[in-house]
Amino acid sequence: MNDTPRTSTIVIDGVPLPDRLDEDLVHAVVHGFYDKIRADELLGPIFYSVIPPEAWPRHLAKMCDFWSSLLLRTGRYDGRPMPAHLAIPGIGEEHFRRWLTLFRATVNDLCPPEIASLFMDRALRIAHSFRMAIAFSRGESTMDIEPIYEHTL
């Protein structure tokens, strides 16, 4: 994918991004994670209900763009993920917990610890944001929605 080393240092939360985090690793994480999702008994049917088989290559490319933009600051992602998730009926905490568990397994398998931690930090933030937005869109109180912490997975 991208064998060219970065020419500038990316800083996330005041810490320089490890050189090992590159487009190839983002691609491996995204594809490995969605392999787990598609095989999962809880999440697989949900994803298959909203992403037809022929749309998976486009979805995976979009998710690579998303994570590349988020962690490598490439600016490639210009989508709006929230509306798609708001349209999924019945999605709740158990789904987000499973999503995070599969994501953690993927990044722990593929990434050095400091990079796995970066991915998980962002995934936990995303999950909380989505859970809050979903509750709000359903007219539910958001006051009792606690973040999901990695140690509780």
SEFIDO-965184 format. One line per 4 residues: their letters; for each residue z, x, y of N, C-alpha, C, O. Coordinates in Angstrom, 3 decimals, m for minus. Layout:
SEFIDO-965184
A	Z X Y Z X Y Z X Y Z X Y ~ ... .
This chain:
SEFIDO-965184
MNDT	0.000 0.820 m1.200 0.000 0.000 0.000 0.000 0.857 1.255 m1.001 0.945 1.966 ~ 1.139 1.486 1.514 1.266 2.251 2.742 1.887 3.603 2.406 3.108 3.728 2.315 ~ 1.040 4.610 2.222 1.526 5.937 1.896 1.797 6.773 3.140 2.296 7.894 3.041 ~ 1.471 6.237 4.303 1.665 6.959 5.544 3.116 6.814 5.988 3.599 5.693 6.146 .
PRTS	3.817 7.923 6.189 5.204 7.819 6.645 5.265 7.251 8.057 4.327 7.385 8.843 ~ 6.387 6.616 8.353 6.589 6.086 9.707 6.625 7.237 10.697 7.148 8.313 10.407 ~ 6.064 6.992 11.863 6.053 8.035 12.894 7.202 7.861 13.880 7.462 8.760 14.680 ~ 7.887 6.739 13.840 9.030 6.540 14.715 10.193 6.002 13.881 10.004 5.401 12.823 .
TIVI	11.376 6.235 14.385 12.569 5.788 13.677 12.868 4.353 14.063 12.936 4.017 15.245 ~ 13.048 3.507 13.053 13.444 2.118 13.275 14.953 2.064 13.154 15.526 2.597 12.204 ~ 15.598 1.423 14.114 17.044 1.305 14.106 17.401 m0.168 13.939 16.936 m1.023 14.693 ~ 18.237 m0.450 12.935 18.701 m1.807 12.677 20.221 m1.788 12.742 20.872 m1.020 12.034 .
DGVP	20.777 m2.635 13.592 22.223 m2.706 13.776 22.812 m1.334 14.081 23.901 m1.004 13.611 ~ 22.098 m0.541 14.861 22.575 0.760 15.284 22.439 1.866 14.260 22.910 2.981 14.484 ~ 21.794 1.571 13.128 21.657 2.561 12.056 20.173 2.807 11.801 19.410 1.855 11.640 ~ 19.755 4.072 11.762 18.338 4.357 11.459 17.959 3.820 10.079 18.720 3.947 9.121 .
LPDR	16.804 3.234 9.997 16.299 2.691 8.746 15.964 3.826 7.787 15.302 4.789 8.176 ~ 16.414 3.724 6.535 16.079 4.788 5.573 14.566 4.896 5.376 13.862 3.887 5.332 ~ 14.079 6.131 5.259 12.640 6.356 5.061 12.116 5.695 3.793 10.941 5.337 3.720 ~ 12.964 5.533 2.811 12.546 4.948 1.534 12.121 3.483 1.689 11.370 2.961 0.865 .
LDED	12.605 2.825 2.751 12.215 1.435 2.984 10.845 1.428 3.646 10.704 1.756 4.824 ~ 9.839 1.049 2.865 8.469 1.024 3.354 7.758 m0.220 2.814 8.361 m1.052 2.137 ~ 6.496 m0.325 3.122 5.714 m1.490 2.705 5.676 m1.643 1.178 5.706 m2.760 0.662 ~ 5.611 m0.532 0.473 5.582 m0.601 m0.989 6.866 m1.223 m1.535 6.822 m2.033 m2.461 .
LVHA	7.997 m0.847 m0.968 9.269 m1.390 m1.436 9.391 m2.862 m1.054 9.870 m3.666 m1.854 ~ 8.972 m3.222 0.138 8.984 m4.628 0.541 8.137 m5.447 m0.442 8.560 m6.509 m0.898 ~ 6.952 m4.951 m0.760 6.061 m5.636 m1.707 6.742 m5.793 m3.066 6.698 m6.869 m3.662 ~ 7.370 m4.724 m3.555 8.041 m4.775 m4.852 9.185 m5.791 m4.847 9.352 m6.542 m5.809 .
VVHG	9.962 m5.817 m3.782 11.077 m6.762 m3.684 10.557 m8.192 m3.653 11.036 m9.035 m4.411 ~ 9.596 m8.476 m2.800 9.070 m9.837 m2.674 8.489 m10.311 m4.002 8.817 m11.403 m4.466 ~ 7.644 m9.515 m4.604 7.001 m9.930 m5.852 8.014 m10.022 m6.998 7.943 m10.944 m7.810 ~ 8.939 m9.090 m7.069 9.964 m9.142 m8.099 10.866 m10.348 m7.947 11.225 m10.992 m8.933 .
FYDK	11.229 m10.654 m6.720 12.084 m11.804 m6.445 11.384 m13.108 m6.825 11.968 m13.952 m7.504 ~ 10.156 m13.271 m6.396 9.464 m14.523 m6.701 9.093 m14.636 m8.180 8.905 m15.748 m8.674 ~ 8.983 m13.535 m8.888 8.853 m13.613 m10.347 10.105 m14.256 m10.935 10.020 m15.103 m11.824 ~ 11.271 m13.844 m10.426 12.536 m14.426 m10.887 12.633 m15.907 m10.495 13.066 m16.738 m11.294 .
IRAD	12.234 m16.224 m9.278 12.281 m17.612 m8.798 11.449 m18.515 m9.705 11.913 m19.566 m10.147 ~ 10.218 m18.093 m9.974 9.306 m18.932 m10.755 9.791 m19.138 m12.183 9.461 m20.143 m12.812 ~ 10.566 m18.201 m12.696 11.088 m18.322 m14.063 12.440 m19.046 m14.117 12.930 m19.366 m15.200 ~ 13.033 m19.300 m12.962 14.373 m19.880 m12.912 14.347 m21.385 m13.171 13.500 m22.100 m12.636 .
ELLG	15.275 m21.856 m13.990 15.324 m23.277 m14.352 15.685 m24.171 m13.178 15.212 m25.306 m13.107 ~ 16.507 m23.692 m12.259 16.910 m24.504 m11.107 15.885 m24.439 m9.985 15.490 m25.472 m9.446 ~ 15.455 m23.245 m9.631 14.594 m23.071 m8.456 13.103 m23.148 m8.770 12.321 m23.596 m7.932 ~ 12.704 m22.725 m9.949 11.287 m22.740 m10.304 10.621 m24.083 m10.056 9.587 m24.135 m9.391 .
PIFY	11.188 m25.179 m10.576 10.550 m26.488 m10.356 10.428 m26.880 m8.878 9.464 m27.538 m8.485 ~ 11.394 m26.481 m8.076 11.329 m26.796 m6.639 10.162 m26.055 m6.005 9.364 m26.653 m5.283 ~ 10.056 m24.761 m6.270 8.978 m23.977 m5.683 7.620 m24.452 m6.180 6.666 m24.546 m5.408 ~ 7.535 m24.752 m7.485 6.256 m25.233 m8.026 5.881 m26.603 m7.470 4.702 m26.954 m7.435 .
SVIP	6.873 m27.381 m7.036 6.556 m28.702 m6.483 5.969 m28.616 m5.081 5.299 m29.545 m4.631 ~ 6.216 m27.502 m4.382 5.710 m27.376 m3.009 4.650 m26.293 m2.846 3.966 m26.246 m1.824 ~ 4.509 m25.424 m3.842 3.499 m24.358 m3.770 2.610 m24.477 m5.004 3.035 m24.120 m6.103 ~ 1.392 m24.968 m4.844 0.498 m25.069 m6.001 0.109 m23.682 m6.505 0.138 m22.716 m5.741 .
PEAW	m0.256 m23.573 m7.782 m0.552 m22.259 m8.365 m1.551 m21.432 m7.562 m1.376 m20.223 m7.415 ~ m2.583 m22.067 m7.047 m3.598 m21.309 m6.310 m3.091 m20.806 m4.952 m3.727 m19.947 m4.341 ~ m1.960 m21.327 m4.476 m1.415 m20.924 m3.179 m0.401 m19.777 m3.289 0.042 m19.245 m2.271 ~ m0.033 m19.397 m4.513 0.970 m18.345 m4.662 0.546 m17.011 m4.056 1.368 m16.383 m3.389 .
PRHL	m0.681 m16.542 m4.246 m1.039 m15.256 m3.605 m0.864 m15.286 m2.086 m0.395 m14.313 m1.496 ~ m1.235 m16.382 m1.464 m1.075 m16.506 m0.006 0.411 m16.542 0.368 0.831 m15.923 1.345 ~ 1.200 m17.282 m0.429 2.638 m17.362 m0.152 3.296 m15.980 m0.279 4.094 m15.589 0.572 ~ 2.961 m15.260 m1.326 3.535 m13.928 m1.520 3.146 m12.975 m0.389 3.973 m12.191 0.078 .
AKMC	1.904 m13.043 0.044 1.466 m12.214 1.177 2.239 m12.579 2.438 2.626 m11.703 3.211 ~ 2.461 m13.873 2.642 3.217 m14.325 3.814 4.664 m13.835 3.749 5.237 m13.436 4.763 ~ 5.245 m13.867 2.557 6.626 m13.399 2.411 6.719 m11.875 2.592 7.713 m11.372 3.116 ~ 5.697 m11.154 2.163 5.660 m9.713 2.447 5.591 m9.476 3.952 6.275 m8.599 4.480 .
DFWS	4.768 m10.256 4.637 4.686 m10.147 6.102 6.035 m10.460 6.741 6.456 m9.780 7.678 ~ 6.718 m11.500 6.228 8.016 m11.902 6.771 9.020 m10.747 6.669 9.631 m10.361 7.666 ~ 9.186 m10.202 5.467 10.171 m9.143 5.271 9.754 m7.852 5.967 10.611 m7.108 6.445 ~ 8.474 m7.579 6.031 7.992 m6.412 6.755 8.320 m6.540 8.243 8.760 m5.581 8.877 .
SLLL	8.103 m7.716 8.779 8.427 m7.946 10.195 9.920 m7.849 10.439 10.362 m7.280 11.436 ~ 10.687 m8.405 9.529 12.134 m8.451 9.692 12.770 m7.060 9.608 13.616 m6.705 10.429 ~ 12.357 m6.286 8.619 13.013 m4.995 8.410 12.243 m3.796 8.966 12.853 m2.831 9.426 ~ 10.931 m3.847 8.928 10.135 m2.711 9.402 9.612 m2.915 10.820 8.979 m2.030 11.395 .
RTGR	9.883 m4.091 11.372 9.498 m4.413 12.757 7.981 m4.341 12.967 7.516 m3.900 14.018 ~ 7.209 m4.780 11.954 5.753 m4.703 12.054 5.142 m5.829 12.880 4.021 m5.694 13.370 ~ 5.860 m6.936 13.040 5.331 m8.059 13.809 4.233 m8.833 13.095 3.519 m9.610 13.730 ~ 4.085 m8.639 11.792 2.997 m9.302 11.062 3.254 m10.777 10.804 2.303 m11.535 10.617 .
YDGR	4.488 m11.200 10.789 4.797 m12.596 10.446 4.824 m13.439 11.710 5.488 m13.095 12.688 ~ 4.100 m14.539 11.678 4.114 m15.437 12.840 4.331 m16.887 12.422 3.982 m17.812 13.154 ~ 4.906 m17.075 11.250 5.107 m18.433 10.733 6.397 m19.066 11.215 7.157 m18.482 11.987 ~ 6.616 m20.269 10.737 7.822 m21.031 11.035 8.389 m21.511 9.693 7.978 m22.564 9.205 .
PMPA	9.318 m20.768 9.087 9.791 m21.119 7.751 10.674 m22.365 7.695 10.741 m23.023 6.657 ~ 11.336 m22.692 8.770 12.293 m23.794 8.726 11.664 m25.143 8.365 12.204 m25.824 7.493 ~ 10.564 m25.567 8.978 10.022 m26.891 8.644 9.719 m27.074 7.156 9.953 m28.149 6.604 ~ 9.209 m26.048 6.515 8.897 m26.164 5.082 10.168 m26.400 4.268 10.157 m27.166 3.305 .
HLAI	11.247 m25.750 4.648 12.494 m25.907 3.909 13.173 m27.235 4.234 13.832 m27.820 3.375 ~ 13.019 m27.706 5.448 13.594 m29.003 5.815 12.940 m30.142 5.044 13.554 m31.188 4.837 ~ 11.708 m29.943 4.625 10.958 m30.995 3.927 11.297 m31.098 2.443 10.824 m32.014 1.771 ~ 12.101 m30.185 1.924 12.445 m30.215 0.500 13.658 m31.120 0.307 14.753 m30.792 0.764 .
PGIG	13.471 m32.261 m0.370 14.604 m33.183 m0.542 15.647 m32.620 m1.507 15.315 m31.985 m2.508 ~ 16.886 m32.864 m1.187 17.966 m32.531 m2.099 18.365 m31.072 m2.174 19.244 m30.718 m2.961 ~ 17.753 m30.227 m1.388 18.122 m28.812 m1.426 19.529 m28.663 m0.853 19.850 m29.223 0.195 ~ 20.356 m27.905 m1.556 21.745 m27.773 m1.134 22.326 m26.412 m1.452 21.609 m25.468 m1.783 .
EEHF	23.645 m26.333 m1.344 24.320 m25.052 m1.496 24.055 m24.408 m2.850 23.874 m23.192 m2.920 ~ 24.028 m25.192 m3.932 23.797 m24.588 m5.247 22.439 m23.871 m5.293 22.297 m22.836 m5.943 ~ 21.444 m24.437 m4.594 20.117 m23.816 m4.558 20.157 m22.508 m3.774 19.568 m21.509 m4.185 ~ 20.854 m22.526 m2.646 20.946 m21.308 m1.845 21.750 m20.233 m2.572 21.414 m19.051 m2.498 .
RRWL	22.806 m20.636 m3.269 23.582 m19.666 m4.039 22.723 m19.029 m5.144 22.794 m17.823 m5.381 ~ 21.921 m19.852 m5.805 21.059 m19.310 m6.859 20.007 m18.392 m6.245 19.735 m17.315 m6.775 ~ 19.409 m18.821 m5.117 18.417 m18.018 m4.398 19.013 m16.648 m4.057 18.376 m15.618 m4.281 ~ 20.220 m16.639 m3.521 20.874 m15.392 m3.135 21.223 m14.536 m4.351 21.123 m13.310 m4.301 .
TLFR	21.631 m15.181 m5.440 21.960 m14.444 m6.662 20.722 m13.740 m7.212 20.792 m12.573 m7.598 ~ 19.599 m14.438 m7.249 18.350 m13.839 m7.725 17.866 m12.746 m6.777 17.352 m11.716 m7.213 ~ 18.035 m12.978 m5.490 17.622 m11.985 m4.505 18.468 m10.720 m4.656 17.943 m9.606 m4.637 ~ 19.777 m10.904 m4.807 20.666 m9.751 m4.977 20.294 m8.961 m6.231 20.252 m7.732 m6.199 .
ATVN	20.024 m9.661 m7.331 19.634 m8.972 m8.563 18.359 m8.158 m8.338 18.237 m7.035 m8.828 ~ 17.424 m8.725 m7.604 16.157 m8.031 m7.345 16.370 m6.779 m6.506 15.920 m5.696 m6.879 ~ 17.054 m6.921 m5.375 17.217 m5.748 m4.506 18.103 m4.691 m5.148 17.895 m3.497 m4.929 ~ 19.090 m5.111 m5.941 19.928 m4.124 m6.619 19.152 m3.374 m7.693 19.417 m2.198 m7.944 .
DLCP	18.196 m4.043 m8.326 17.358 m3.392 m9.335 16.357 m2.419 m8.713 16.056 m1.380 m9.299 ~ 15.848 m2.749 m7.542 14.715 m2.010 m6.978 15.045 m1.055 m5.840 14.260 m0.154 m5.544 ~ 16.174 m1.236 m5.210 16.455 m0.501 m3.973 17.679 0.395 m4.094 18.610 0.090 m4.840 ~ 17.675 1.513 m3.351 18.909 2.270 m3.211 19.964 1.371 m2.543 19.604 0.433 m1.832 .
PEIA	21.243 1.643 m2.761 22.299 0.750 m2.251 22.212 0.425 m0.764 22.418 m0.725 m0.376 ~ 21.911 1.417 0.080 21.886 1.137 1.524 20.732 0.206 1.901 20.846 m0.559 2.858 ~ 19.637 0.262 1.168 18.508 m0.633 1.445 18.774 m2.011 0.843 18.449 m3.028 1.456 ~ 19.358 m2.050 m0.341 19.739 m3.337 m0.930 20.681 m4.078 0.019 20.576 m5.293 0.192 .
SLFM	21.593 m3.337 0.625 22.538 m3.929 1.573 21.827 m4.511 2.795 22.191 m5.588 3.267 ~ 20.820 m3.808 3.309 20.046 m4.337 4.444 19.350 m5.642 4.078 19.409 m6.621 4.823 ~ 18.691 m5.645 2.920 18.019 m6.866 2.469 19.029 m8.010 2.313 18.789 m9.123 2.782 ~ 20.155 m7.730 1.654 21.139 m8.792 1.407 21.759 m9.309 2.694 21.988 m10.510 2.832 .
DRAL	22.031 m8.426 3.625 22.588 m8.875 4.897 21.658 m9.891 5.554 22.108 m10.930 6.038 ~ 20.368 m9.589 5.570 19.404 m10.510 6.184 19.290 m11.800 5.373 19.216 m12.888 5.945 ~ 19.275 m11.684 4.048 19.158 m12.873 3.204 20.357 m13.804 3.390 20.194 m15.023 3.437 ~ 21.544 m13.241 3.493 22.742 m14.059 3.706 22.687 m14.770 5.055 23.066 m15.936 5.161 .
RIAH	22.222 m14.077 6.069 22.080 m14.695 7.396 21.047 m15.824 7.372 21.260 m16.890 7.949 ~ 19.932 m15.572 6.698 18.873 m16.580 6.595 19.391 m17.814 5.869 19.163 m18.941 6.310 ~ 20.084 m17.604 4.762 20.616 m18.728 3.988 21.555 m19.570 4.848 21.485 m20.799 4.821 ~ 22.417 m18.929 5.597 23.353 m19.687 6.438 22.609 m20.472 7.515 22.904 m21.643 7.758 .
SFRM	21.667 m19.834 8.140 20.880 m20.505 9.175 20.139 m21.721 8.605 20.128 m22.788 9.219 ~ 19.533 m21.557 7.453 18.803 m22.657 6.825 19.753 m23.783 6.427 19.441 m24.956 6.632 ~ 20.911 m23.436 5.859 21.874 m24.458 5.458 22.343 m25.259 6.667 22.485 m26.478 6.584 ~ 22.580 m24.591 7.777 22.999 m25.282 9.003 21.896 m26.214 9.505 22.162 m27.363 9.857 .
AIAF	20.677 m25.723 9.537 19.558 m26.533 10.023 19.299 m27.738 9.120 19.006 m28.830 9.606 ~ 19.406 m27.539 7.825 19.192 m28.652 6.890 20.262 m29.715 7.093 19.944 m30.903 7.155 ~ 21.510 m29.314 7.196 22.585 m30.280 7.435 22.353 m31.026 8.744 22.479 m32.249 8.796 ~ 22.021 m30.305 9.779 21.771 m30.929 11.077 20.624 m31.937 10.992 20.714 m33.039 11.534 .
SRGE	19.548 m31.547 10.309 18.386 m32.440 10.213 18.694 m33.704 9.417 18.036 m34.729 9.598 ~ 19.677 m33.636 8.548 20.089 m34.800 7.751 21.156 m35.628 8.462 21.611 m36.642 7.933 ~ 21.550 m35.203 9.645 22.578 m35.918 10.390 23.980 m35.651 9.869 24.909 m36.409 10.148 ~ 24.128 m34.568 9.108 25.435 m34.206 8.558 26.146 m33.258 9.518 25.508 m32.596 10.336 .
STMD	27.453 m33.200 9.412 28.226 m32.269 10.222 27.950 m30.840 9.762 27.865 m30.562 8.566 ~ 27.815 m29.964 10.711 27.642 m28.545 10.387 28.958 m27.779 10.519 29.025 m26.583 10.235 ~ 29.988 m28.475 10.949 31.269 m27.817 11.229 31.938 m27.236 9.986 32.672 m26.253 10.080 ~ 31.693 m27.827 8.842 32.359 m27.366 7.624 31.501 m26.434 6.776 31.903 m26.054 5.676 .
IEPI	30.331 m26.067 7.272 29.460 m25.190 6.496 29.892 m23.748 6.720 29.726 m23.181 7.800 ~ 30.446 m23.186 5.675 30.888 m21.799 5.711 29.737 m20.909 5.244 28.947 m21.320 4.394 ~ 29.637 m19.715 5.780 28.625 m18.791 5.258 28.882 m18.507 3.777 30.019 m18.564 3.309 ~ 27.827 m18.205 3.066 27.956 m17.741 1.690 28.079 m16.220 1.772 27.218 m15.543 2.334 .
YEHT	29.141 m15.708 1.212 29.358 m14.263 1.218 28.925 m13.681 m0.121 29.049 m14.325 m1.163 ~ 28.424 m12.473 m0.077 27.901 m11.851 m1.290 28.938 m11.787 m2.400 28.603 m11.990 m3.567 ~ 30.184 m11.511 m2.059 31.221 m11.379 m3.093 31.549 m12.712 m3.774 32.242 m12.737 m4.791 ~ 31.049 m13.827 m3.207 31.308 m15.134 m3.831 30.170 m15.583 m4.743 30.238 m16.664 m5.328 .
L	29.147 m14.782 m4.868 28.006 m15.165 m5.705 28.311 m14.904 m7.169 27.470 m15.164 m8.031 .
